[in-house]
Amino acid sequence: MRSQSCRLTQSRSHRILWLLEELKLDYDLKVYKRGSDMLAPAELKQVHPLGKSPVINVQIPGVEEPMVIAESGAIVEYLTEYFGKWMIPARYLEGKDGQIGCETESWLRYRHLMHYAEGSIMPFLVTFLVMNSKWAF
Ligand SMILES: N[C@@H](CCC(=O)N[C@@H](CS)C(=O)NCC(=O)O)C(=O)O
């Protein structure tokens, strides 16, 4: 498998680059530069309709069109499920597979943090960055 990672300058894309390196995966990198308005360039919409970064294109052997995955959390889950299983804690206590309430504490923490990163902490970080940038009023 080979992937292409689309990275926007000064963005969350570094998370994905870090992971690709950590997993020692082969990838091509395409960098998009922010405009003077600090937004992503329009070409990024040709990669994915959201026009946001990061996005990865996964080229599966024997499949013509690459699979396009957006959202850093979804990209991290996809890559770790196939190539970094050791990074994901065991989901169930031993002998309790699939039973409700039998998830391990570490797996529940892992899932919480996957969503917390984008759902709760990121809006604060972005607000902080914007308020402390030259773009602040
Ligand atoms: N929840 C998305 C957020 C993607 C996102 O907002 N990316 C920013 C860069 S950190 C972006 O592309 N901004 C450019 C723009 O909105 O024009 C993710 O985690 O991938």
The ligand as a Gaussian input file, in Angstrom:
#p B3LYP/6-31G(d) Opt

LIG

0 1
 N      -11.573000      18.247000      12.082000
 C      -10.696000      18.375000      10.927000
 C      -10.283000      19.813000      10.821000
 C       -9.600000      20.114000       9.521000
 C       -9.208000      21.582000       9.438000
 O       -9.987000      22.475000       9.835000
 N       -8.004000      21.845000       8.977000
 C       -7.518000      23.182000       8.878000
 C       -6.024000      23.216000       9.121000
 S       -5.567000      22.783000      10.755000
 C       -7.734000      23.736000       7.484000
 O       -7.680000      23.000000       6.526000
 N       -7.907000      25.046000       7.414000
 C       -7.939000      25.767000       6.172000
 C       -9.266000      26.334000       5.829000
 O      -10.234000      26.119000       6.591000
 O       -9.353000      27.005000       4.805000
 C       -9.507000      17.437000      11.097000
 O       -9.207000      17.065000      12.232000
 O       -8.891000      17.037000      10.105000

